[in-house]
Amino acid sequence: MLASRVFSLVGRRSISTSLCLGAHGHAGVVKAEEYTLPVYADRRDVPLPEVAFVRELSAQQRALKEKEKAAWSALSVEEKVELYRIKFNETYAEMNKGTNEWKTILGGVLFFLGLTGVILIWQKNFMYGPVPHTFTDEWVSAQTKRMLDMRVNPVQGITAQWDFDKNEWKK
Amino acid sequence: MRGLLARRMKFHLLGAFLVSMGCATLYKFGIAEPRKQAYADFYRNYDPMKDFEAMKAAGVLESAPPK
């Protein structure tokens, strides 16, 4: 309720000033703003857009449009193509044609992956300290022996790969 | 220009069905069946007491020392 009170105070000002100025200057007819008019768009699912592609026709094109009003068999092939190009921007073939953008994208992705790799290598070399002592070969082999003794994952896992009779990994 | 959605939909419905059934079949015969077979083979002639003695001898059981 309070909101509607505020709106009535501001209500007189809700119509934009430029439209009001325009309304008074042209004998009562408001000039349509550019953005309110229908636009042309190349879309596969809209075969006949609302307006033609070319809006302001040159003298030559206007003459052609006049010729279009007569019999169409009198038009040459180039004239027919010209009439088509006045009405449409791209043909369906041109519209659906692929680009080479994927090469740029792939190149960019691979470049940044490589850059990340360089950064990681630099970090391992210059930034990180030594790994814990539990990663040394002696510790890892003692750890693996204990896992085998405990029969960890005997069906499909690590113990299944070990040959207990020959005391070596299965081939 | 006719039936654009219908044609696309038919193609993709068939494709989706085939891809999903293919994935399921591959999983069943590539992963699930071998796993069942491995477990069957393991437990067919499994002797738990022999396994226990082996683990005891290796010294990994705290309350059953090798001695």
gemmi code that builds the backbone of each chain (N, CA, C; Angstrom):
import gemmi

chains = {
    "A": [
        ("MET", (0.828, -1.217, 0.000), (0.000, 0.000, 0.000), (0.849, 1.249, 0.000)),
        ("LEU", (1.885, 1.205, 0.848), (2.809, 2.341, 0.867), (3.503, 2.455, -0.495)),
        ("ALA", (3.795, 1.299, -1.075), (4.492, 1.287, -2.365), (3.645, 1.963, -3.431)),
        ("SER", (2.337, 1.708, -3.443), (1.480, 2.317, -4.475), (1.388, 3.818, -4.269)),
        ("ARG", (1.462, 4.258, -2.971), (1.433, 5.697, -2.692), (2.658, 6.367, -3.311)),
        ("VAL", (3.831, 5.689, -3.083), (5.078, 6.242, -3.626), (4.992, 6.294, -5.144)),
        ("PHE", (4.410, 5.241, -5.757), (4.348, 5.169, -7.217), (3.515, 6.316, -7.776)),
        ("SER", (2.414, 6.684, -7.088), (1.573, 7.745, -7.632), (2.315, 9.080, -7.625)),
        ("LEU", (3.229, 9.255, -6.615), (4.026, 10.483, -6.587), (4.993, 10.523, -7.772)),
        ("VAL", (5.573, 9.324, -8.075), (6.589, 9.248, -9.125), (5.949, 8.972, -10.485)),
        ("GLY", (4.671, 8.567, -10.481), (3.995, 8.055, -11.684), (4.077, 8.967, -12.874)),
        ("ARG", (3.922, 10.280, -12.617), (3.937, 11.219, -13.748), (5.258, 11.143, -14.491)),
        ("ARG", (6.353, 10.718, -13.783), (7.672, 10.741, -14.401), (8.078, 9.412, -15.013)),
        ("SER", (7.158, 8.383, -15.013), (7.617, 7.042, -15.404), (7.854, 6.954, -16.904)),
        ("ILE", (7.184, 7.795, -17.725), (7.407, 7.744, -19.178), (8.686, 8.509, -19.480)),
        ("SER", (9.549, 7.932, -20.348), (10.875, 8.529, -20.537), (10.745, 9.891, -21.211)),
        ("THR", (11.678, 10.766, -20.818), (11.607, 12.156, -21.262), (11.762, 12.269, -22.777)),
        ("SER", (12.677, 11.449, -23.340), (12.948, 11.601, -24.769), (11.708, 11.250, -25.593)),
        ("LEU", (10.974, 10.212, -25.130), (9.763, 9.819, -25.853), (8.729, 10.944, -25.796)),
        ("CYS", (8.647, 11.608, -24.642), (7.673, 12.701, -24.514), (8.037, 13.840, -25.461)),
        ("LEU", (9.346, 14.209, -25.479), (9.783, 15.278, -26.375), (9.461, 14.917, -27.819)),
        ("GLY", (9.756, 13.654, -28.146), (9.511, 13.198, -29.509), (8.033, 13.286, -29.849)),
        ("ALA", (7.188, 12.894, -28.875), (5.743, 12.886, -29.132), (5.245, 14.270, -29.484)),
        ("HIS", (5.748, 15.297, -28.791), (5.212, 16.625, -29.057), (5.760, 17.224, -30.335)),
        ("GLY", (6.931, 16.744, -30.805), (7.565, 17.412, -31.929), (7.098, 16.957, -33.297)),
        ("HIS", (6.325, 15.824, -33.409), (6.054, 15.297, -34.746), (4.570, 15.179, -35.030)),
        ("ALA", (3.852, 16.185, -34.831), (2.424, 16.239, -35.175), (1.665, 15.052, -34.606)),
        ("GLY", (2.000, 14.631, -33.392), (1.223, 13.603, -32.704), (1.676, 12.183, -32.979)),
        ("VAL", (2.579, 11.951, -33.969), (3.020, 10.578, -34.252), (4.392, 10.372, -33.613)),
        ("VAL", (4.551, 9.332, -32.812), (5.821, 9.064, -32.134), (6.730, 8.260, -33.069)),
        ("LYS", (7.961, 8.729, -33.254), (8.918, 7.981, -34.080), (9.340, 6.713, -33.332)),
        ("ALA", (9.261, 5.573, -34.014), (9.596, 4.312, -33.351), (11.089, 4.239, -33.065)),
        ("GLU", (11.455, 3.878, -31.819), (12.860, 3.714, -31.476), (13.424, 2.510, -32.226)),
        ("GLU", (14.721, 2.588, -32.520), (15.366, 1.536, -33.304), (15.161, 0.152, -32.696)),
        ("TYR", (15.297, 0.093, -31.375), (15.281, -1.218, -30.738), (13.881, -1.827, -30.674)),
        ("THR", (12.847, -1.059, -31.009), (11.500, -1.612, -30.933), (11.059, -2.224, -32.257)),
        ("LEU", (11.819, -1.994, -33.327), (11.414, -2.508, -34.630), (11.863, -3.958, -34.778)),
        ("PRO", (11.165, -4.744, -35.634), (11.626, -6.129, -35.850), (13.008, -6.135, -36.494)),
        ("VAL", (13.804, -7.172, -36.170), (15.162, -7.259, -36.701), (15.289, -8.474, -37.601)),
        ("TYR", (16.316, -8.452, -38.434), (16.647, -9.591, -39.268), (17.580, -10.509, -38.479)),
        ("ALA", (17.384, -11.836, -38.629), (18.293, -12.767, -37.964), (18.438, -14.017, -38.819)),
        ("ASP", (19.691, -14.494, -38.966), (19.948, -15.767, -39.667), (19.744, -16.897, -38.676)),
        ("ARG", (18.630, -17.618, -38.794), (18.377, -18.736, -37.882), (17.860, -19.918, -38.668)),
        ("ARG", (18.341, -21.122, -38.324), (17.917, -22.320, -39.052), (16.430, -22.588, -38.858)),
        ("ASP", (15.903, -22.281, -37.682), (14.499, -22.611, -37.420), (13.550, -21.479, -37.784)),
        ("VAL", (14.065, -20.341, -38.271), (13.188, -19.256, -38.736), (13.554, -18.988, -40.184)),
        ("PRO", (12.927, -19.679, -41.146), (13.364, -19.546, -42.538), (13.032, -18.203, -43.174)),
        ("LEU", (11.945, -17.537, -42.726), (11.560, -16.251, -43.310), (11.531, -15.198, -42.215)),
        ("PRO", (12.641, -14.455, -42.030), (12.668, -13.447, -40.959), (11.669, -12.328, -41.209)),
        ("GLU", (11.393, -11.550, -40.136), (10.317, -10.551, -40.191), (10.618, -9.430, -41.178)),
        ("VAL", (11.883, -9.033, -41.331), (12.231, -7.969, -42.276), (13.274, -8.493, -43.241)),
        ("ALA", (13.420, -7.777, -44.359), (14.464, -8.115, -45.318), (15.807, -7.707, -44.747)),
        ("PHE", (16.880, -8.265, -45.320), (18.208, -7.993, -44.780), (18.636, -6.557, -45.070)),
        ("VAL", (18.503, -6.162, -46.339), (18.908, -4.805, -46.714), (17.728, -3.871, -46.484)),
        ("ARG", (17.968, -2.819, -45.660), (16.848, -1.921, -45.356), (16.776, -0.755, -46.328)),
        ("GLU", (17.886, -0.021, -46.486), (17.856, 1.115, -47.420), (18.400, 0.640, -48.757)),
        ("LEU", (17.556, 0.650, -49.790), (17.974, 0.157, -51.105), (18.618, 1.276, -51.905)),
        ("SER", (19.684, 0.916, -52.633), (20.285, 1.913, -53.526), (19.361, 2.092, -54.731)),
        ("ALA", (19.717, 3.070, -55.600), (18.868, 3.357, -56.769), (18.782, 2.130, -57.662)),
        ("GLN", (19.954, 1.469, -57.831), (20.004, 0.265, -58.665), (19.070, -0.810, -58.099)),
        ("GLN", (19.132, -0.995, -56.744), (18.319, -2.037, -56.133), (16.842, -1.704, -56.218)),
        ("ARG", (16.530, -0.395, -56.124), (15.120, -0.025, -56.213), (14.596, -0.292, -57.614)),
        ("ALA", (15.427, -0.030, -58.626), (15.027, -0.329, -60.008), (14.766, -1.817, -60.157)),
        ("LEU", (15.636, -2.632, -59.521), (15.469, -4.082, -59.603), (14.160, -4.515, -58.947)),
        ("LYS", (13.838, -3.880, -57.833), (12.592, -4.212, -57.143), (11.396, -3.892, -58.022)),
        ("GLU", (11.502, -2.794, -58.794), (10.412, -2.443, -59.712), (10.292, -3.521, -60.782)),
        ("LYS", (11.486, -3.977, -61.282), (11.470, -5.003, -62.333), (10.863, -6.300, -61.791)),
        ("GLU", (11.060, -6.532, -60.468), (10.534, -7.751, -59.849), (9.007, -7.799, -59.925)),
        ("LYS", (8.373, -6.606, -60.022), (6.910, -6.590, -60.037), (6.355, -7.108, -61.354)),
        ("ALA", (7.214, -7.132, -62.397), (6.764, -7.664, -63.694), (6.982, -9.181, -63.697)),
        ("ALA", (6.988, -9.811, -64.892), (7.134, -11.261, -64.976), (8.520, -11.678, -64.529)),
        ("TRP", (8.619, -12.727, -63.682), (9.905, -13.149, -63.148), (10.759, -13.852, -64.181)),
        ("SER", (10.138, -14.408, -65.255), (10.946, -15.077, -66.273), (11.844, -14.086, -66.995)),
        ("ALA", (11.496, -12.768, -66.898), (12.325, -11.750, -67.545), (13.592, -11.460, -66.770)),
        ("LEU", (13.685, -11.937, -65.529), (14.863, -11.651, -64.699), (15.987, -12.608, -65.065)),
        ("SER", (17.233, -12.075, -65.113), (18.384, -12.943, -65.334), (18.756, -13.631, -64.023)),
        ("VAL", (19.692, -14.586, -64.128), (20.088, -15.332, -62.929), (20.754, -14.395, -61.925)),
        ("GLU", (21.632, -13.482, -62.441), (22.328, -12.569, -61.510), (21.328, -11.662, -60.788)),
        ("GLU", (20.246, -11.270, -61.528), (19.258, -10.401, -60.896), (18.503, -11.149, -59.795)),
        ("LYS", (18.210, -12.418, -60.086), (17.512, -13.219, -59.069), (18.378, -13.380, -57.824)),
        ("VAL", (19.690, -13.628, -58.057), (20.595, -13.763, -56.907), (20.657, -12.451, -56.143)),
        ("GLU", (20.683, -11.320, -56.892), (20.737, -10.010, -56.231), (19.491, -9.784, -55.375)),
        ("LEU", (18.319, -10.202, -55.922), (17.083, -10.060, -55.148), (17.138, -10.930, -53.888)),
        ("TYR", (17.702, -12.142, -54.045), (17.839, -13.017, -52.874), (18.721, -12.358, -51.815)),
        ("ARG", (19.844, -11.771, -52.276), (20.780, -11.183, -51.309), (20.218, -9.934, -50.644)),
        ("ILE", (19.264, -9.255, -51.331), (18.608, -8.127, -50.675), (17.770, -8.643, -49.518)),
        ("LYS", (17.113, -9.799, -49.758), (16.190, -10.300, -48.758), (16.895, -11.051, -47.620)),
        ("PHE", (17.960, -11.806, -47.962), (18.617, -12.646, -46.962), (20.100, -12.337, -46.901)),
        ("ASN", (20.674, -12.556, -45.729), (22.098, -12.323, -45.529), (22.903, -13.545, -45.961)),
        ("GLU", (22.673, -14.686, -45.290), (23.416, -15.901, -45.627), (22.464, -16.962, -46.121)),
        ("THR", (22.931, -17.809, -47.040), (22.127, -18.964, -47.427), (22.219, -20.010, -46.313)),
        ("TYR", (21.338, -21.018, -46.384), (21.390, -22.063, -45.372), (22.740, -22.772, -45.371)),
        ("ALA", (23.299, -22.952, -46.555), (24.605, -23.609, -46.623), (25.649, -22.770, -45.903)),
        ("GLU", (25.624, -21.442, -46.144), (26.599, -20.565, -45.487), (26.377, -20.528, -43.982)),
        ("MET", (25.075, -20.535, -43.593), (24.740, -20.460, -42.183), (25.236, -21.687, -41.436)),
        ("ASN", (25.070, -22.878, -42.054), (25.381, -24.124, -41.368), (26.847, -24.495, -41.461)),
        ("LYS", (27.602, -23.749, -42.269), (29.000, -24.121, -42.471), (29.757, -24.081, -41.149)),
        ("GLY", (30.628, -25.063, -40.930), (31.428, -25.061, -39.708), (32.569, -24.066, -39.797)),
        ("THR", (33.190, -23.777, -38.702), (34.352, -22.883, -38.696), (35.588, -23.697, -38.307)),
        ("ASN", (36.733, -22.998, -38.276), (37.953, -23.653, -37.808), (38.239, -23.333, -36.353)),
        ("GLU", (37.194, -22.922, -35.637), (37.396, -22.477, -34.256), (37.977, -23.585, -33.384)),
        ("TRP", (37.615, -24.849, -33.685), (38.058, -25.939, -32.808), (39.568, -26.032, -32.744)),
        ("LYS", (40.235, -25.640, -33.834), (41.702, -25.712, -33.809), (42.253, -24.705, -32.802)),
        ("THR", (41.671, -23.495, -32.812), (42.111, -22.475, -31.861), (41.883, -22.949, -30.430)),
        ("ILE", (40.689, -23.518, -30.203), (40.354, -23.939, -28.847), (41.296, -25.042, -28.387)),
        ("LEU", (41.489, -26.048, -29.261), (42.377, -27.159, -28.889), (43.780, -26.652, -28.622)),
        ("GLY", (44.255, -25.754, -29.495), (45.591, -25.197, -29.296), (45.695, -24.463, -27.978)),
        ("GLY", (44.680, -23.655, -27.665), (44.708, -22.933, -26.409), (44.724, -23.849, -25.204)),
        ("VAL", (43.871, -24.890, -25.257), (43.805, -25.839, -24.136), (45.151, -26.518, -23.935)),
        ("LEU", (45.739, -27.022, -25.019), (47.013, -27.733, -24.891), (48.100, -26.797, -24.406)),
        ("PHE", (48.063, -25.529, -24.893), (49.082, -24.582, -24.457), (49.020, -24.378, -22.956)),
        ("PHE", (47.801, -24.165, -22.430), (47.701, -23.900, -21.000), (47.984, -25.141, -20.166)),
        ("LEU", (47.671, -26.328, -20.712), (48.058, -27.557, -20.006), (49.575, -27.638, -19.913)),
        ("GLY", (50.259, -27.321, -21.027), (51.718, -27.334, -21.009), (52.286, -26.329, -20.033)),
        ("LEU", (51.696, -25.142, -20.045), (52.164, -24.104, -19.121), (52.013, -24.562, -17.677)),
        ("THR", (50.855, -25.199, -17.381), (50.649, -25.727, -16.031), (51.704, -26.773, -15.690)),
        ("GLY", (52.035, -27.617, -16.669), (53.066, -28.623, -16.434), (54.394, -27.990, -16.098)),
        ("VAL", (54.745, -26.929, -16.834), (56.019, -26.237, -16.544), (56.017, -25.693, -15.119)),
        ("ILE", (54.891, -25.107, -14.735), (54.807, -24.547, -13.384), (54.981, -25.646, -12.337)),
        ("LEU", (54.325, -26.790, -12.569), (54.406, -27.891, -11.591), (55.838, -28.405, -11.487)),
        ("ILE", (56.524, -28.524, -12.634), (57.907, -29.022, -12.619), (58.796, -28.038, -11.855)),
        ("TRP", (58.594, -26.748, -12.102), (59.383, -25.744, -11.397), (59.149, -25.853, -9.881)),
        ("GLN", (57.871, -26.043, -9.524), (57.536, -26.140, -8.101), (58.234, -27.328, -7.456)),
        ("LYS", (58.193, -28.504, -8.119), (58.799, -29.716, -7.546), (60.290, -29.500, -7.386)),
        ("ASN", (60.880, -28.791, -8.325), (62.319, -28.610, -8.320), (62.784, -27.568, -7.317)),
        ("PHE", (62.066, -26.449, -7.227), (62.567, -25.306, -6.473), (61.791, -24.982, -5.211)),
        ("MET", (60.573, -25.554, -5.074), (59.760, -25.055, -3.977), (59.547, -26.111, -2.898)),
        ("TYR", (59.147, -27.304, -3.298), (58.757, -28.316, -2.313), (59.977, -28.866, -1.591)),
        ("GLY", (59.758, -29.262, -0.316), (60.823, -29.908, 0.448), (60.839, -31.391, 0.129)),
        ("PRO", (61.645, -32.164, 0.862), (61.732, -33.605, 0.611), (60.442, -34.321, 1.001)),
        ("VAL", (60.175, -35.485, 0.359), (58.985, -36.270, 0.693), (59.224, -36.988, 2.025)),
        ("PRO", (58.126, -37.459, 2.683), (58.304, -38.166, 3.962), (59.152, -39.425, 3.805)),
        ("HIS", (59.745, -39.899, 4.953), (60.650, -41.053, 4.912), (59.913, -42.344, 4.553)),
        ("THR", (58.587, -42.320, 4.648), (57.818, -43.525, 4.340), (57.749, -43.807, 2.849)),
        ("PHE", (58.349, -42.958, 2.020), (58.341, -43.200, 0.572), (59.633, -43.815, 0.075)),
        ("THR", (60.608, -44.027, 0.962), (61.866, -44.624, 0.511), (61.624, -46.066, 0.101)),
        ("ASP", (62.541, -46.592, -0.719), (62.366, -47.945, -1.253), (62.323, -48.984, -0.131)),
        ("GLU", (63.206, -48.801, 0.888), (63.237, -49.805, 1.969), (61.896, -49.845, 2.685)),
        ("TRP", (61.374, -48.666, 2.992), (60.108, -48.630, 3.721), (58.993, -49.229, 2.887)),
        ("VAL", (58.937, -48.869, 1.594), (57.839, -49.343, 0.730), (57.908, -50.852, 0.564)),
        ("SER", (59.108, -51.416, 0.430), (59.182, -52.870, 0.257), (58.818, -53.579, 1.555)),
        ("ALA", (59.246, -53.012, 2.723), (58.830, -53.607, 4.002), (57.320, -53.525, 4.147)),
        ("GLN", (56.740, -52.382, 3.720), (55.292, -52.172, 3.782), (54.572, -53.189, 2.906)),
        ("THR", (55.058, -53.410, 1.690), (54.411, -54.364, 0.776), (54.498, -55.776, 1.344)),
        ("LYS", (55.676, -56.130, 1.943), (55.815, -57.477, 2.498), (54.795, -57.703, 3.605)),
        ("ARG", (54.593, -56.646, 4.417), (53.616, -56.785, 5.495), (52.201, -56.952, 4.942)),
        ("MET", (51.899, -56.219, 3.854), (50.569, -56.352, 3.228), (50.365, -57.771, 2.714)),
        ("LEU", (51.385, -58.349, 2.120), (51.263, -59.714, 1.604), (51.109, -60.705, 2.763)),
        ("ASP", (51.854, -60.470, 3.855), (51.746, -61.357, 5.025), (50.332, -61.335, 5.591)),
        ("MET", (49.719, -60.143, 5.562), (48.363, -59.993, 6.100), (47.305, -60.484, 5.122)),
        ("ARG", (47.718, -60.855, 3.902), (46.792, -61.311, 2.853), (45.776, -60.224, 2.501)),
        ("VAL", (46.277, -59.017, 2.237), (45.398, -57.910, 1.833), (44.858, -58.183, 0.427)),
        ("ASN", (43.534, -58.015, 0.242), (42.891, -58.164, -1.080), (43.290, -59.453, -1.798)),
        ("PRO", (42.975, -60.608, -1.214), (43.489, -61.847, -1.780), (42.797, -62.292, -3.065)),
        ("VAL", (41.593, -61.794, -3.359), (40.832, -62.329, -4.488), (41.297, -61.718, -5.810)),
        ("GLN", (41.255, -60.378, -5.887), (41.614, -59.731, -7.146), (42.710, -58.691, -6.984)),
        ("GLY", (43.153, -58.434, -5.761), (44.072, -57.331, -5.497), (45.513, -57.774, -5.396)),
        ("ILE", (46.262, -57.143, -4.476), (47.710, -57.279, -4.462), (48.158, -58.697, -4.118)),
        ("THR", (47.497, -59.328, -3.139), (47.917, -60.678, -2.741), (47.664, -61.681, -3.858)),
        ("ALA", (46.661, -61.396, -4.716), (46.385, -62.291, -5.839), (47.496, -62.244, -6.868)),
        ("GLN", (48.331, -61.184, -6.874), (49.411, -61.066, -7.861), (50.693, -61.718, -7.378)),
        ("TRP", (50.731, -62.182, -6.119), (51.976, -62.691, -5.548), (51.944, -64.210, -5.546)),
        ("ASP", (53.048, -64.819, -5.983), (53.162, -66.269, -5.982), (53.873, -66.687, -4.698)),
        ("PHE", (53.139, -67.285, -3.741), (53.722, -67.599, -2.438), (54.712, -68.756, -2.505)),
        ("ASP", (54.519, -69.662, -3.495), (55.418, -70.813, -3.570), (56.784, -70.388, -4.097)),
        ("LYS", (56.774, -69.562, -5.156), (58.067, -69.167, -5.736), (58.596, -67.902, -5.091)),
        ("ASN", (57.802, -67.263, -4.226), (58.212, -66.026, -3.547), (58.583, -64.913, -4.520)),
        ("GLU", (57.694, -64.702, -5.481), (57.922, -63.612, -6.430), (56.555, -63.208, -6.989)),
        ("TRP", (56.526, -62.095, -7.728), (55.284, -61.649, -8.355), (54.903, -62.611, -9.459)),
        ("LYS", (53.578, -62.839, -9.593), (53.097, -63.731, -10.655), (53.353, -63.083, -12.004)),
        ("LYS", (53.604, -63.922, -12.996), (53.891, -63.352, -14.338), (52.600, -62.909, -15.004)),
    ],
    "B": [
        ("MET", (12.587, -29.554, -44.694), (12.232, -28.647, -43.606), (11.157, -29.250, -42.721)),
        ("ARG", (10.651, -30.422, -43.147), (9.559, -31.003, -42.363), (10.113, -31.982, -41.340)),
        ("GLY", (9.438, -32.063, -40.229), (9.800, -33.081, -39.245), (11.220, -32.980, -38.745)),
        ("LEU", (11.729, -31.757, -38.594), (13.111, -31.559, -38.153), (13.318, -32.162, -36.773)),
        ("LEU", (12.424, -31.840, -35.841), (12.563, -32.342, -34.477), (12.352, -33.841, -34.434)),
        ("ALA", (11.359, -34.324, -35.214), (11.055, -35.749, -35.190), (12.265, -36.564, -35.642)),
        ("ARG", (12.903, -36.115, -36.739), (14.047, -36.872, -37.260), (15.187, -36.858, -36.248)),
        ("ARG", (15.458, -35.684, -35.703), (16.543, -35.565, -34.730), (16.263, -36.418, -33.501)),
        ("MET", (15.004, -36.364, -33.057), (14.637, -37.090, -31.855), (14.742, -38.594, -32.081)),
        ("LYS", (14.283, -39.071, -33.258), (14.372, -40.504, -33.535), (15.822, -40.959, -33.489)),
        ("PHE", (16.684, -40.184, -34.164), (18.101, -40.517, -34.202), (18.683, -40.584, -32.804)),
        ("HIS", (18.391, -39.560, -32.002), (19.016, -39.506, -30.691), (18.417, -40.493, -29.711)),
        ("LEU", (17.131, -40.776, -29.838), (16.534, -41.780, -28.947), (17.163, -43.142, -29.194)),
        ("LEU", (17.262, -43.501, -30.506), (17.874, -44.790, -30.836), (19.309, -44.838, -30.358)),
        ("GLY", (20.036, -43.760, -30.631), (21.435, -43.718, -30.213), (21.601, -43.832, -28.714)),
        ("ALA", (20.776, -43.104, -27.967), (20.879, -43.138, -26.508), (20.593, -44.542, -25.997)),
        ("PHE", (19.568, -45.175, -26.571), (19.235, -46.528, -26.136), (20.400, -47.482, -26.392)),
        ("LEU", (20.954, -47.410, -27.608), (22.051, -48.322, -27.949), (23.272, -48.075, -27.080)),
        ("VAL", (23.606, -46.796, -26.866), (24.794, -46.480, -26.073), (24.638, -46.968, -24.645)),
        ("SER", (23.472, -46.726, -24.052), (23.306, -47.130, -22.655), (23.265, -48.647, -22.528)),
        ("MET", (22.554, -49.322, -23.446), (22.537, -50.792, -23.377), (23.932, -51.352, -23.618)),
        ("GLY", (24.672, -50.725, -24.538), (26.037, -51.171, -24.801), (26.924, -51.040, -23.580)),
        ("CYS", (26.821, -49.883, -22.914), (27.619, -49.684, -21.696), (27.285, -50.728, -20.649)),
        ("ALA", (25.979, -50.983, -20.457), (25.580, -51.947, -19.444), (26.110, -53.339, -19.790)),
        ("THR", (25.987, -53.731, -21.069), (26.456, -55.064, -21.477), (27.959, -55.187, -21.297)),
        ("LEU", (28.685, -54.149, -21.726), (30.141, -54.195, -21.583), (30.541, -54.330, -20.124)),
        ("TYR", (29.859, -53.558, -19.255), (30.197, -53.647, -17.842), (29.936, -55.037, -17.315)),
        ("LYS", (28.753, -55.600, -17.657), (28.389, -56.911, -17.119), (29.407, -57.960, -17.529)),
        ("PHE", (29.760, -57.982, -18.819), (30.628, -59.059, -19.289), (32.102, -58.733, -19.176)),
        ("GLY", (32.444, -57.469, -18.928), (33.840, -57.114, -18.779), (34.291, -57.066, -17.345)),
        ("ILE", (33.361, -56.701, -16.443), (33.756, -56.454, -15.050), (32.999, -57.353, -14.098)),
        ("ALA", (31.672, -57.353, -14.187), (30.887, -58.047, -13.169), (31.091, -59.558, -13.225)),
        ("GLU", (30.978, -60.153, -14.429), (31.114, -61.605, -14.539), (32.524, -62.089, -14.156)),
        ("PRO", (33.597, -61.448, -14.653), (34.936, -61.880, -14.213), (35.120, -61.795, -12.706)),
        ("ARG", (34.529, -60.757, -12.104), (34.680, -60.619, -10.651), (34.005, -61.778, -9.934)),
        ("LYS", (32.791, -62.122, -10.369), (32.089, -63.252, -9.743), (32.888, -64.532, -9.927)),
        ("GLN", (33.445, -64.705, -11.117), (34.258, -65.892, -11.398), (35.483, -65.941, -10.501)),
        ("ALA", (36.151, -64.780, -10.316), (37.359, -64.740, -9.479), (37.035, -65.138, -8.049)),
        ("TYR", (35.920, -64.621, -7.523), (35.554, -64.970, -6.149), (35.218, -66.452, -6.043)),
        ("ALA", (34.493, -66.990, -7.036), (34.154, -68.420, -7.012), (35.425, -69.263, -7.017)),
        ("ASP", (36.361, -68.885, -7.915), (37.614, -69.654, -7.996), (38.405, -69.570, -6.710)),
        ("PHE", (38.416, -68.406, -6.074), (39.214, -68.243, -4.868), (38.683, -69.109, -3.740)),
        ("TYR", (37.353, -69.079, -3.582), (36.793, -69.756, -2.416), (36.497, -71.232, -2.645)),
        ("ARG", (36.688, -71.730, -3.887), (36.356, -73.126, -4.173), (37.186, -74.071, -3.302)),
        ("ASN", (38.522, -73.833, -3.265), (39.416, -74.705, -2.494), (40.116, -73.929, -1.392)),
        ("TYR", (39.410, -72.988, -0.757), (40.043, -72.135, 0.250), (40.056, -72.839, 1.603)),
        ("ASP", (41.208, -72.827, 2.221), (41.337, -73.416, 3.558), (41.692, -72.301, 4.527)),
        ("PRO", (40.720, -71.833, 5.353), (41.012, -70.699, 6.226), (42.060, -71.021, 7.290)),
        ("MET", (42.102, -72.270, 7.773), (43.062, -72.595, 8.829), (44.484, -72.520, 8.303)),
        ("LYS", (44.669, -72.989, 7.068), (46.006, -72.906, 6.470), (46.427, -71.454, 6.337)),
        ("ASP", (45.484, -70.600, 5.882), (45.758, -69.169, 5.755), (46.109, -68.560, 7.107)),
        ("PHE", (45.365, -68.992, 8.150), (45.611, -68.451, 9.489), (47.008, -68.812, 9.947)),
        ("GLU", (47.398, -70.086, 9.744), (48.739, -70.513, 10.162), (49.812, -69.719, 9.438)),
        ("ALA", (49.573, -69.439, 8.147), (50.562, -68.674, 7.372), (50.705, -67.266, 7.929)),
        ("MET", (49.556, -66.630, 8.229), (49.600, -65.258, 8.770), (50.238, -65.247, 10.135)),
        ("LYS", (49.971, -66.281, 10.948), (50.538, -66.366, 12.296), (52.052, -66.499, 12.209)),
        ("ALA", (52.474, -67.356, 11.284), (53.918, -67.566, 11.148), (54.606, -66.281, 10.687)),
        ("ALA", (53.950, -65.493, 9.871), (54.566, -64.247, 9.386), (54.649, -63.203, 10.468)),
        ("GLY", (53.861, -63.379, 11.573), (53.991, -62.484, 12.711), (53.137, -61.237, 12.647)),
        ("VAL", (52.066, -61.239, 11.863), (51.231, -60.041, 11.757), (50.057, -60.057, 12.723)),
        ("LEU", (49.849, -61.158, 13.472), (48.699, -61.228, 14.379), (49.203, -60.962, 15.785)),
        ("GLU", (48.717, -59.867, 16.412), (49.240, -59.436, 17.702), (48.913, -60.424, 18.798)),
        ("SER", (47.691, -61.009, 18.775), (47.289, -61.904, 19.861), (47.586, -63.362, 19.528)),
        ("ALA", (48.217, -63.635, 18.387), (48.616, -65.014, 18.058), (50.044, -64.957, 17.551)),
        ("PRO", (51.021, -64.830, 18.460), (52.416, -64.669, 18.025), (52.930, -65.962, 17.412)),
        ("PRO", (53.949, -65.872, 16.606), (54.432, -67.058, 15.873), (54.961, -68.165, 16.803)),
        ("LYS", (55.752, -67.769, 17.818), (56.399, -68.679, 18.765), (56.666, -70.064, 18.162)),
    ],
}
model = gemmi.Model(1)
for chain_id, residues in chains.items():
    chain = gemmi.Chain(chain_id)
    for i, (resn, *xyz) in enumerate(residues, 1):
        res = gemmi.Residue()
        res.name, res.seqid = resn, gemmi.SeqId(i, " ")
        for name, pos in zip(("N", "CA", "C"), xyz):
            atom = gemmi.Atom()
            atom.name, atom.element = name, gemmi.Element(name[0])
            atom.pos, atom.b_iso = gemmi.Position(*pos), 0.0
            res.add_atom(atom)
        chain.add_residue(res)
    model.add_chain(chain)
structure = gemmi.Structure()
structure.add_model(model)
structure.setup_entities()
